Every structure is written in structure tokens, then in C-alpha cells.
Amino acid sequence: MKILLVEDMPDIMADLEKFVNDSGFYFQSASSVSEALEKLSDCGFDIVISDLHLNDGSGFDNRKDCLLRYDGKYDFPHVQSIR
């Protein structure tokens, strides 16, 4: 499973990365909506775990932009918002 973690607070991101890494999943991380969208254009993910409150938008913005930009290019990643 390929996971994209989107979180702008470094301490929370470190905890998420440790948990996902210890679980044996492949993951990449992004600290903003724009960075997440850039990473999504390069690699299909099975799931996106996104913070609700990001510096350049929200987890809902991230989901909406994903739907608008990438629907049909690959199976759309499931987006879960945390915090």
C-alpha cells in the first residue's frame, strides 16, 4: 500500500511517519496542499491521510483538488482527514 501523508506540523508529521514506517507501508509526506498535489501527479497512492488545517488550504481543499485534477488518471486515492 502506498500512502501520502499531508501534515504541516513537523512534530505530528514525525509521529505519523514513524507509525506508518513501523507498520511497513511505503509512504511519502507533504507539508501543504500544493506539495501533495505535486506528489500525486508523480505517483499513484492508495490512500491520502491529510490534516484538515494546512497553511495553504484544508484537507477538504486537498480532496477537492485531487478529484478535479486526477480523476480518471488512476484509481482515486481515498482521503481521510485527521486532527
Secondary structure by P-SEA (a helix, b strand, c coil): cbbbbbbccaaaaaaaaaaaaaacccccccccaaaaaaaaacccccccccccccccccaaaaaaaaaacccccccccbbbbcc
